[in-house]
Amino acid sequence: MMLPILAAYVFQATQYARAPVAYNFFVVYAKNADIALRPGSDLSPNGQTLLQNATTQEGLYNLTLGKWGPGYRVNYTDAFNITNREAFPIKLIGFNFSGTGGNYLNIYALNDTDLNGYGETEILVWDGADSPLNSTNYIWFNATAAYGTDGGTSRLKVMINLPETGVGTPPITYEGTIYFWFTSATF
Protein backbone atom coordinates (compact mmCIF):
# COMPACT_ATOMS: atom_id res chain seq x y z
CA MET A 1 0.00 0.00 0.00
CA MET A 2 2.80 2.48 0.81
CA LEU A 3 4.79 1.73 -2.37
CA PRO A 4 2.33 3.41 -4.81
CA ILE A 5 2.07 6.47 -2.54
CA LEU A 6 5.87 6.64 -2.20
CA ALA A 7 6.31 6.29 -5.98
CA ALA A 8 3.80 9.11 -6.60
CA TYR A 9 5.62 11.30 -4.05
CA VAL A 10 9.01 10.70 -5.71
CA PHE A 11 7.57 11.46 -9.15
CA GLN A 12 5.99 14.68 -7.87
CA ALA A 13 9.23 15.78 -6.17
CA THR A 14 11.36 15.40 -9.30
CA GLN A 15 8.83 17.23 -11.45
CA TYR A 16 9.98 20.59 -10.04
CA ALA A 17 13.71 19.98 -9.60
CA ARG A 18 16.11 22.67 -10.77
CA ALA A 19 19.78 22.31 -11.59
CA PRO A 20 22.25 25.17 -12.04
CA VAL A 21 23.39 26.34 -15.43
CA ALA A 22 26.12 28.96 -15.13
CA TYR A 23 26.55 31.85 -17.55
CA ASN A 24 29.80 33.72 -17.93
CA PHE A 25 30.39 35.86 -21.03
CA PHE A 26 33.35 38.04 -21.88
CA VAL A 27 32.67 41.46 -23.37
CA VAL A 28 35.38 42.84 -25.63
CA TYR A 29 35.98 46.55 -25.23
CA ALA A 30 36.37 48.58 -28.41
CA LYS A 31 40.08 49.05 -28.89
CA ASN A 32 41.31 52.15 -30.74
CA ALA A 33 38.15 54.01 -29.71
CA ASP A 34 36.99 55.98 -26.72
CA ILE A 35 33.93 53.93 -25.82
CA ALA A 36 33.20 53.22 -22.15
CA LEU A 37 31.54 50.06 -20.88
CA ARG A 38 30.05 50.61 -17.44
CA PRO A 39 28.22 48.36 -14.99
CA GLY A 40 24.49 48.86 -14.86
CA SER A 41 22.35 48.86 -11.75
CA ASP A 42 21.44 45.15 -11.96
CA LEU A 43 23.31 42.82 -9.64
CA SER A 44 24.33 39.20 -10.09
CA PRO A 45 23.06 36.65 -7.55
CA ASN A 46 26.44 37.04 -5.80
CA GLY A 47 25.58 40.71 -5.10
CA GLN A 48 28.15 42.18 -7.50
CA THR A 49 27.50 44.13 -10.68
CA LEU A 50 27.06 41.99 -13.78
CA LEU A 51 29.89 43.73 -15.67
CA GLN A 52 33.30 43.46 -14.01
CA ASN A 53 36.94 43.68 -15.02
CA ALA A 54 37.86 40.17 -16.15
CA THR A 55 41.65 40.19 -16.17
CA THR A 56 44.57 42.55 -16.34
CA GLN A 57 44.21 42.52 -20.13
CA GLU A 58 43.09 45.99 -21.17
CA GLY A 59 39.59 46.13 -22.58
CA LEU A 60 38.31 42.73 -21.46
CA TYR A 61 35.29 42.61 -19.17
CA ASN A 62 33.32 39.73 -17.73
CA LEU A 63 29.52 39.70 -17.84
CA THR A 64 28.48 37.33 -15.04
CA LEU A 65 24.82 36.40 -15.45
CA GLY A 66 24.51 33.96 -12.56
CA LYS A 67 23.53 30.32 -12.15
CA TRP A 68 20.04 29.40 -13.30
CA GLY A 69 18.23 26.13 -13.82
CA PRO A 70 16.17 24.72 -16.68
CA GLY A 71 12.85 26.51 -16.98
CA TYR A 72 14.13 29.83 -15.61
CA ARG A 73 13.42 33.19 -17.25
CA VAL A 74 15.59 36.01 -15.96
CA ASN A 75 15.47 39.67 -16.98
CA TYR A 76 18.29 42.09 -16.31
CA THR A 77 16.91 45.49 -17.35
CA ASP A 78 20.17 47.37 -16.74
CA ALA A 79 22.91 44.77 -17.29
CA PHE A 80 25.50 47.30 -18.45
CA ASN A 81 25.88 50.58 -20.31
CA ILE A 82 27.79 51.69 -23.38
CA THR A 83 28.89 55.34 -23.46
CA ASN A 84 30.45 57.25 -26.36
CA ARG A 85 33.44 59.34 -25.31
CA GLU A 86 34.49 60.25 -28.85
CA ALA A 87 34.29 63.82 -30.17
CA PHE A 88 31.99 62.58 -32.96
CA PRO A 89 28.80 60.50 -32.98
CA ILE A 90 29.08 56.74 -33.45
CA LYS A 91 26.77 53.88 -34.40
CA LEU A 92 26.65 50.31 -33.07
CA ILE A 93 26.18 48.38 -36.33
CA GLY A 94 27.06 44.82 -35.33
CA PHE A 95 26.70 42.46 -32.41
CA ASN A 96 27.74 38.81 -32.21
CA PHE A 97 28.65 35.92 -29.89
CA SER A 98 31.27 33.24 -29.97
CA GLY A 99 31.06 30.38 -27.52
CA THR A 100 28.08 28.58 -26.01
CA GLY A 101 24.73 29.56 -24.56
CA GLY A 102 24.02 32.60 -26.74
CA ASN A 103 20.92 30.83 -28.06
CA TYR A 104 19.31 31.25 -24.61
CA LEU A 105 19.82 35.02 -24.57
CA ASN A 106 17.95 37.99 -26.00
CA ILE A 107 19.69 41.35 -25.73
CA TYR A 108 18.16 44.78 -26.22
CA ALA A 109 19.79 48.21 -26.36
CA LEU A 110 18.14 51.58 -25.87
CA ASN A 111 18.49 53.70 -29.01
CA ASP A 112 18.74 57.51 -28.82
CA THR A 113 15.90 58.43 -31.19
CA ASP A 114 15.45 62.04 -29.98
CA LEU A 115 19.23 62.81 -29.93
CA ASN A 116 19.30 63.91 -26.29
CA GLY A 117 22.25 61.63 -25.43
CA TYR A 118 20.29 58.86 -23.69
CA GLY A 119 18.72 55.83 -25.24
CA GLU A 120 14.96 55.62 -24.81
CA THR A 121 13.69 53.24 -27.52
CA GLU A 122 14.33 49.53 -26.94
CA ILE A 123 15.88 47.77 -29.96
CA LEU A 124 16.59 44.04 -30.23
CA VAL A 125 20.32 43.55 -30.90
CA TRP A 126 20.54 39.76 -30.35
CA ASP A 127 17.64 37.31 -30.78
CA GLY A 128 19.40 34.15 -29.61
CA ALA A 129 20.74 33.32 -33.05
CA ASP A 130 21.50 36.52 -34.93
CA SER A 131 21.68 40.30 -34.72
CA PRO A 132 19.43 42.53 -36.83
CA LEU A 133 21.97 45.39 -36.58
CA ASN A 134 23.62 46.68 -39.75
CA SER A 135 24.60 49.97 -41.41
CA THR A 136 20.95 51.03 -41.78
CA ASN A 137 19.53 49.49 -38.58
CA TYR A 138 21.83 50.64 -35.77
CA ILE A 139 22.08 52.07 -32.25
CA TRP A 140 22.99 55.78 -32.18
CA PHE A 141 25.43 57.39 -29.71
CA ASN A 142 25.75 61.19 -29.58
CA ALA A 143 29.22 62.79 -29.55
CA THR A 144 30.69 64.26 -26.40
CA ALA A 145 29.56 67.81 -25.72
CA ALA A 146 33.08 68.93 -24.76
CA TYR A 147 36.40 67.37 -23.82
CA GLY A 148 36.10 65.34 -20.63
CA THR A 149 32.34 64.85 -20.74
CA ASP A 150 30.37 61.86 -21.95
CA GLY A 151 28.40 61.54 -25.13
CA GLY A 152 25.46 59.26 -25.78
CA THR A 153 24.74 56.35 -23.45
CA SER A 154 22.75 53.18 -24.11
CA ARG A 155 21.56 50.78 -21.43
CA LEU A 156 21.60 47.09 -22.36
CA LYS A 157 18.90 44.68 -21.25
CA VAL A 158 19.72 40.93 -21.10
CA MET A 159 17.01 38.26 -20.99
CA ILE A 160 17.84 34.62 -20.21
CA ASN A 161 15.26 32.05 -21.27
CA LEU A 162 16.18 28.45 -20.43
CA PRO A 163 13.81 25.73 -21.65
CA GLU A 164 12.68 22.97 -19.30
CA THR A 165 14.53 20.37 -21.40
CA GLY A 166 17.39 20.26 -23.86
CA VAL A 167 19.97 22.33 -21.98
CA GLY A 168 22.18 19.32 -21.30
CA THR A 169 23.14 17.66 -18.05
CA PRO A 170 23.86 20.29 -15.37
CA PRO A 171 25.96 21.72 -14.03
CA ILE A 172 26.92 23.38 -17.30
CA THR A 173 28.87 26.58 -17.81
CA TYR A 174 27.97 28.61 -20.87
CA GLU A 175 30.69 31.01 -21.80
CA GLY A 176 32.04 32.89 -24.73
CA THR A 177 32.72 36.38 -26.01
CA ILE A 178 30.38 39.18 -27.03
CA TYR A 179 31.60 41.38 -29.88
CA PHE A 180 30.44 44.90 -30.75
CA TRP A 181 31.09 46.70 -34.05
CA PHE A 182 31.04 50.49 -34.04
CA THR A 183 31.49 53.00 -36.83
CA SER A 184 31.57 56.79 -36.95
CA ALA A 185 28.24 58.37 -37.70
CA THR A 186 29.13 60.97 -40.27
CA PHE A 187 26.52 62.85 -42.23
N, C-alpha and C positions, 0 to 999 in steps of 0.2 A: 504494500500500500504506500509506503513512504518513497519508494523508488520513482514512480511517475511524478510525484510532487517535487522531489529533488531534481529530477531531470528537467522539469518545467522551470524551476528556479534557476538552474545553471544556464539554460537557454536564454531566459529573460535577462540575466546578469550580463552575458556576453553581448547582447544586442546593443548595449549602449557604451561599450568599452571604447576608450580613446587611446591612441598611442602617439608619442611625439614625432613630429616631422620638423626638423630644424631648417631655417632659412638663413643664409649668410651670403649676401651679394657684395661684390666690390664695385665701387663707383669710380670711374676714371675721370680725374679732373682734367679740364681742357688745358693742355700745355700750350705755350706760346700765345696765351690770351689772358686777359684779366677778367676772369669769370670766377665768382665766389660760390662755393657750395657751403651751405650753412645748415646746421641741425634745425629741424622744425620743432614744434611744441609737443608732438607725440613722443611717448616714451615706450621703450621696449619692456617686455615683462620683467626684465632685470632692473628696471627703474632708471636706466640710462637713455640718453637720446638715441634715436635709431641710427643717425649718421655720426660716425666717429672716425678719428684718424686710425688708419689700419696699420701702418708700419712707418718706418722712418723714411720710406721712399716718398719723395715729394709728389703731391697730387694724387695719392691713392687713399680712398676713404672706404670704410666698411659700412654697409647698410645692414644692420642686424634686425631682422624682422621677427625673431622669437621662435619658440617651439610650439607647434600647433598639431593637432591630430586630424585624422580623416573626418570629413564632415564639417570642419570649421570654416567659417567665413569671418574674416577680420578686415576692418577698415581703418587705415591710418589716414586721417584727413590732412595732416600736416607732417608728412614723413621727413621732408627736407625742402630747402629752398635753393633756387638758383638766382644769383644776382649778377647783373652786368656791371662791371667796373671799367669798361672801355669808354673812350671819349666819343664813340659812335654807336648807333643802335646795332643790335645783332638779332639774328633769328636762329632758333633751334629747328633744324630741318631734318634731323635724323636721330633715331633712337633704336638701340638694338641690345640683345643679350647674347652672351656666350656662356655655356655651362648648362646646368640642369635646374628644373623647377620654374623656369620662366613661363611655362604654359599654365601655371596656376595663379599668375599675377595679371592684374589689369592696373595700368598706371595712367593717371590723368595729370595734366598741368593746367595752371590757370593762365590764360592768354590775356594780354593787355589790349583789349579792344578799344578802349577810350583814350589810350596814350597818356595815362596819368602816372605811369611808372609801376603800377601794381596790377597783377593779373586778377581778373574778375570773372572770366568766362571759362568754364571747365572744358578742356579738350582731351579726348582720348589720345595718348601717345604710345600705348602698348596694349594690345588686346589679348595677350596670351600667346600669340603666334607671330604677330607682325606689327609694324608701326605704320600708321597712315600719314606720318609726317613726310614732307618733301619740300621742294623749292616754292610751291604755291600753297601748301597747307602747312603752316609753321606756327611756332610760338614766338611772339614778339617781345623784345627786351629793349626799353628805352636806353639812350646813352646817359652817361653821368652828366649831371647839371654843371658841375665844376670839378676841378682836380680835388681828389680826396673825398668826394661824396659818391654815394651809390647811384646807379642807374636803375633800370627796371628789375623787378623781382617777381619770380613765379614760384608759387607753392606747389609741391608735388603731392598727390594723393596716391597711396598704394593700397590696393585691395587684394587680399589673398582669398582664394576660393578653392578649398580642397574637397574633392569628391569623397563620398563614403567608401568607395572601392577604387582600386586601380593605382594607388599611390605607391605600391610596393610594400615590402615588409619593414616596418619601423623597428628601431629608429633609423631614419634616413636624414642625411644632410644635403640640402639643395644649395648649391653655391655656383657662382660664376661671376661674370663681369658685366656691368651695364656701361654702354658706350653712348655718348652724346655727340652729335655733329652740329657745329655752329658755323654760321657764315655772317659776314657783315651785311647790314641791311641798308644798302645804298639806294638812292632814288634816281 
